[in-house]
Amino acid sequence: MPRGGGNSALRGQTVGLSEGARSVVVGIRLLGPPRLEPVTRQPRGRKAWGLLGYLLLAERPPSRRRLSELFFADADDPLGALRWSLAELRRAIGVPGLLTGDPVGSALGASISVDVLRLQAEDELLNAGELLEGIELDGCPEFESWLLLERRRVASEIEAQLRQRAISRLASGQAKEAIPFATKAVSINPHEQGNHELLIRALATSGDRITALRQIEQCVDLFQRELGIDVTSSLYEAATLKSLPSPALSGRAAAVSQLQAGRAAIGAGAVDAGLQCLRQAATLAVQCRDKTLEARALAALGGALVHAIRGHDEEGAIVLHEALLVAEQAGERSTAVLALRELGFIEVQAGRRRTADGWLDRAQQAAETDEERAAVLGVRGMNSSDRGDYPAAFAQLGESVELAARCGDPRQQAWSWSLVGRAHLLRAEYADAAVAVRGALDLVRRERWIAFLPWPQALAAGSGRRARPVRRGSRRSHQRIRGSLGAGMPAQRPLLGRDGGPRPRTAPHRTR
């Protein structure tokens, strides 16, 4: 079943257009009630629109036989009905060379734009409706199943883009401009508390506290009525504008002291005290106009909000966006890499794969040291594992383990090694998982990394299950990675249970 790709390899090619036709721009709108703009002649029939949407969003050009079975199985001449529908689409769009051949290609030139293929445009995001709204083909059950999944996929992409726009504007002090994006995100997915938090935070920050409180009431009522659950405290906190007492000291030395104290407190588990120190560090850095220090303090604060407190990813994302902006202004590359990686981690945790890839691509491009690359590859491996791409996950996590060993970062080794174990566990490869989890446990205990210890222990909880033999290919991979753990890794291997448990939230790196 194809997923949205819009024949991306063909996009941008010029189909058979005359010189006069190339100057004409045709807009194909598939979000909301489908239509062509600005032409007056529209394709006739719902099947024509369903066919066009399928062709534009398919990963690869489908064959004519496949299309005839999908849309015209009940016709006396399915292939003839398909030919007529394709000709009707060509006449309406006004591009004779479009939708021809077998398989049927949908190469798009500069004269044609499709709203669902350019979701980066802000006006398209704010005005986007449901994919092929109103198009229901009762006699085409397989197409209906495809359309149901494709609508959800497109809606999720739009929601993720809207969230990024809202967070970016909140981070840059444009709270009022963030409201339309957050409002649209809530309308697309009202059962995601994080969307409500963004809207409430934007309203409160822009000065409209009354509407923010009203939005809290609506969210509480919705969750209780439709989901039967209570909202978390972070929803109420979103309407509270945090203000800090004036620090007793001032200047750069005081900011550095607060930053160090905040990191130490977070590491010791004193989260509230640590967060207060980190907020004060950021405030002091602004007062002394030290952009580098401000970026580091914001990155530390954002990371703490994401990893140390559950349910504060929205606030953490806003702070990390702000850290990224300041780091880029200050030319602080290493802090920018850290912020990009953490933003990617948030998206991985939320299951927003494409936006996670975007942040992690940027982080990997900016990373220069083995330590930075190991950390980014660890999160990339986690993302690949979560989407079921295990070959990519094992390659990324294996490289992360090796890089971490080379630069002397045992905590990153343990973090990535535990995710190798989790991936094998989810594949019911218990002996392979035992090797990885044992390696992670050994490193964690050597490092006395108490905050992370429950994670590999949870992976090893089902130790009574009989391990299956290590497969030949897996053995070679594990021998290569295991060598980077050093001679201190115990040979004894615990047996693991089937359930890999949740993903780790504890960060392997201290922010600098």
N, C-alpha and C positions, 0 to 999 in steps of 0.2 A: 504494500500500500504506500503510495508516494507521500512524501511530506514536503512542506514548503521549501522550494528552492528556486522556483521560477525559471528552471532551465538556465541557471546562472552562467553556465559556460557559454550560452548563446546570447545572453543579454549584451546589448551594446553593439551587436552586429547590425549592419544595414541590410534590410530585406529589399526585394525588387521594387524600388520606388523610382518614379520619374523625377526629373529635376524639380518640376513644379510641386510634386507631392512632398518632397523632402522638407520643404519649408513649412508644411502644415503640421501642427501638433495636435494629436488626438489623445485625450485623457480617458483611460479606462478605469472606472471607479467600481471596485468590487466590495468596498467597505460601506455598508448601508445598502439601500435599494440600488442594484447595479444599473449603470447607465454609461453612455459614451458622452464625452464633452469635447468640443461644443457642437458636435454634429446633431442634426435633428432626427435622422433616421436611426432607430434603435433595432437591435436584433429581435426577431419575433420568436416568442415562446420561451418558457422557462428552461427547456432543455438546452437551448442555444447558450444561455448564460451559464448554466451548470457546466457545459462542455468547455466554454472559454475559461472559466475559473479553474477547472481541472487541468487544462493544458498549460496555463500560466504558472500554476503552483506545483506541478509534477516535478519530481527530482530529475527525471530523464524523459525524453519524448516517448510517448506511448504509441504502440502500433495501432493501425486502423482496425484490425480485428479486435484488439482489446477494447478500444473505444466503442465499437459497434455492440459488443457484448455488454458493456457497462451501461450504455444509454439507450440502445435500440434493440434489445433482445426480443421484444414482442413484435417488432415490425416485420412485414412480409419480406422486405429487402433491407436488412440491417445496414449493410455497407452503403447502399444507395441513400438511405436516410442520413447516414453520417456525411456522405458527400454533399448532400443538399444543405445540411446544417453548417458545414465548414464554408461552403460558398456563401451562405447567408451572412456569416460572420465577416468574411472578407469584404462583401459589398457594404456592410454597415460601417466597418472600420475604415474602408477606403484604401486598403493596402492589398493589391492583387497578389503579391508574393508571400503573404503571411499564411500560416497554418496549411502548409502544403507538404507533400512527400509522405513516405511511409518508412519509418515512424513519422508522426506528424510533428514538425518543428514549430516552435513559437519564438524564433529569434526576433528581438525587438531592437529597432534603431532609435536614433535620437528624436524621431518624429512621434514616438509613442511613449506615453508615461502610464504606469500602473500604480495606483495608490498603495496597494498592499505590498509592493516590492520596494517602496521607499519610505519606510516607517520612521526614518530619521527626521523627516520634515515635521516641524512642530505644529503647523496648521493641520496636517494630516492626522497627527496624533490626537489633537483636541477635538477634531470633527469626525473621528472614525466611528463608524457604526459596526454592526455585526457583519461578518463575512457573508456575502451573497444573501443579504437580508430578504426574506420573503420567498426564497427559492426552495421549494420542497418538491421532490420528484418521487411520488408514492410508488411508481412502478420500477424504481431503480434502487433496491435496498442496499447494494454494495456502495453506490455513490453516496447514499444518505449516511452510511457509516463513516465513509471518508470525510464527508462534509462536517459531520459532528466533531470528529477529532481535529480537523483542520481549523474549525471555528475556535476551538479551545486553544489550539496552538497559537493562532494569530492573536487572540485576545490576551494570552499570557505575554506575548512579545510586546504588544502595545502597553500593557500594564507595567511591564518592566521598564520600558522606555519612559513612560510618564513618571514613574517613581524616581528615575535618575534625574529627570528634569526638575522635579520638585526638590529633591535633596540638594542638587547643585545650586539652585537659587536660594534655598535656606542657608547653605554654607557661605554664600557670597553676600548675605545680608539683604536679599531681595525677597523677603517673606511674602509680600503682597503678590508678586509675580508667580510665586510657587502655588498659590491657591488654586488656579484653574487646573493645573496638572494633577494636584492631589485630589481635587474633586472628581476629575474624570477617572482616576485610578479607583476611587471608592465606588463609582458607578459601575465599573467593569467587574470588580471583585469586592462586593461589600462584606464578604465573610473573612477577609484578611484584616486582622486588627492593625497590622503595620500601616496599611493605607489610611485608616482612620487616624492613627497617631500622626502621620505626616500632615494631614489636613488640619487637625487640631493644633499642632505645633505652628503651622503656617498662619492660622487665624490668630492664635494668641500672640505670636511674635509681631504680627502686623498691627496689633492693637485692638482686635475685635474679640475680646475675651468672652463676651456674651454669646456670640455665635459658636465659639469654641466649646463653651460649657453645654450649649444646646446639642452640639455634635456628639459630645460624650454621652448625653442622655439617649440620643438616638442609637448610638452604637451599643450601649448596654442593653437597651430594649430589644434590638435586633438579635443580639447574640443569645439572650435568654429565651426569646420567643422562637427563633428558628433553629438554633443550635443546642439550646439547653445547657449552655455553659456561661460562666462568668468571665468578664474581661480581666486582664491582669492589671497590676498597679501602674504599669508604664503608660497605660492609656490616660489615667488621671494626671500623671506627672508631665505628660506632653503639654498640658495647658498651664503648667507652672513655669514661669520664667525664672530660672535659677539666678540668684544674685549672691555674690560672695562678700563676706566682710572684708573691709580694707586690711590688707596684710600689714603685720606689725613692722616688717622690714620692706625695703624696696631696693631696686637695682638688680643688675645682672647676677651678682653673687647670691642674692636671695632667691631669684628665679631658679638658678641651678640647684640650690639647696632644696627647694620645694620639689623640683623634678626628681631628684635623687630620693628624697623621702617618700614621694608618691610611688615610685617604682618599688622601693623596699617594702612599703606597706602592702601594696597589691601582691607582691611575691609572698608575703607572710600571711596573707588571707585577711588582712584588715582592709576590706574593700572600701567602706565608706570613708575612712580616714585617707586612704590612698587617692580616691577620686577627688576629695577636697584639696589635697596637696597638688594634684596635677592641674586642677582648674586654676588654683592660685598661681602655679608656675606659668600657665599660659597668660594669665592676666598681667603678671609681673613682666613677662617677656614683651608684651604689647607696650607696657608703660616705658620700658627702656629701649624700645624700638629695635629689638634684636630679632630679626626675622628668622634666622637659623634656629635660635633657641625656641621661638614661638612655634615653629613647625615641629620641632622635636617634642615639645610639650603636648601639642595637639595630637600628634601621632600616638604618643603614649596614652593620652586620655581616651582617644578613640579605640585603641586596642583593648584597653581595660574595660571599656563599656561593652565591647563585643564579647570578650573572653571571660571576664570575671563576673558578669551579671547576666543572667538569662532574661530575655525579653527586652533588652535595650539596644537591639541592633539598629533601630531607626535613628536613635540619637547618636549611636556610635558612627553610623554611616555619614551623618551630617558633619560630625567633628572631623572624620577622616577626609571628607571632601575639602573641608576648610584647611586641614593640614597639607593636603596636596596642593591647593592653591598657593599657600604661603611658601611651601617648599620650592615650588616652581619659580616663584618670584625671587627667592633667595638663592636659587641655583643649588639647592641642597638635594643632590641626586639620590643619595642613600635613603633619606627620609621620604622622598617621593616614591621610591621603589617599595618601601615598607607600607606606605599608605595605599598604593595601588594593589599590593598583595592582600592587604586586609580587606579592602573593598571587594576584591575577588572572592575572598573567603566568605564574606557575608552573603554574596550571591550564590555561592556553592551551597551553603547551609540552607538557603531558602529554595533551592532547586531551580534557580533561574540560570540555566546553563549558558545561554548565549551572552547575556550580560557578564556572567562570570568569565567567559572566554575573552571578552573584550578587555576587562581590567587586567587579567592575567597575561594577555598578549603584550599589553603596554608594560607591565612589570618585568616580563622576561626580556623585552627589548632594551629596557633601561638598566637591567641588572648587569653588573660587571664583575663582582667577586664570586668566588665559589660559594660563600655563605649565602649571598643573596640568591644565586641561581638555585641552590639546594632548597631554600625555603619556598621559592616560587614553584619549583617542580613538585614539591610535596603537595601543595594545594592543587596543582594541575592534575596530579595523580588521583587525588581525592575526587575531583570533579569527573575525571574519566571513569573511575570506579563506580560512582553514583549513577552515571548514565549507561553502565553496562559495557563499556569499552575496555575490557580487561587487558587485552594486549597493550594498549596505549598506557593504561594505568600501571602495569608492571614495569614497563620501560621507563616511565617518568619517575616512579617511586624508586626504582632501582638506581637510576642516575642520581636522584636526590640523596640516597643513602651514601653512594660513593663520594659525591662532592662534599657532603657533610663530614665524612671520615677524613677526607683529604685536608679540609681546613680546620679540623679539630673541633667540631660542633656536635657533641654526643647527644644533645637534646633533640636536635633536628634529625639525627640518625634514628633515635628512638621513635620519634613522631612518625616519620615516613615508614620505618620498619613495621610499626603497629598497623599502618594502613595496608601494607602488603599482606599482613596476617588477616586483616578484616576482609580483604578482597578474596583471598583463598577460602576463608570461612564461608562467605556467601556463595561460593562455588562448591561447597561441600568437599573441599580438598584439605582434609583435616591434618594430614602429616605435613603438608606444605605450610599450613597455617601455624602448626606447632613450632616449626623452625623460626618463623618470623616473630611470633608472639614471645617466644622464649628470649630471642635476641633483644626485643624491646624491653622486656621486664628486667633483663640483666643490666642494660644501660640505664634505665630509670633508677634502679636501686643503687648503682654505682654513683649516679649523680645526686642521689637523695632528692629526687624530684617528686615530692610527696603529692603535690597538687595533680600531677598527671597519672600517678600510679593506679588509681581505680580503673582507668581506661583499659590498659593491657590486662589487668586482672579480670575485668568483665569479659574480655575476649577469651580468656582461658577458663571461664566459669564452668563450661561443660566438659570438664576433664575426664569424665567417665566414658565418653563415647570413643569407640574404637577408631583409631586413625587408619586411613587408607594409605597404600604405598605412594611414595613420591614418584610422579611421572618423570621420565627421562629428561624431557625438555625443562621441566620445572627444577630438576636436580641441578642441572648446569647453571641455571639462573641463580638459584639459591647459593650455590657454592661461590659464584662470582660476588654476590652481594655480602654473603656471610664473611668473606675474607676481610671486608672493610670494617667489621666489628671488632677485630682484634682477637688475640689468643685467649682473652679472658672470658669468652662466651662459653657457658656451660654446655656440655654435650647432651645432658639429659633433656628430653623433650616432653613437656606435658601434652596430654591429648585435649583437644578442644571440642566444644559443643557446636551445634549448628548455627545458633543465633549469634550474629556478629555484634548485636547491640547498636547503640547510636554512634554517631560520628564524634570525634574528639573536638572539644571547644577550646581546651587549654592551648595557648600558643607556645611553640617551642622556642621562640626568640624573645629576648628582652628588647624592648625598643630602646634606641640609642638617644 
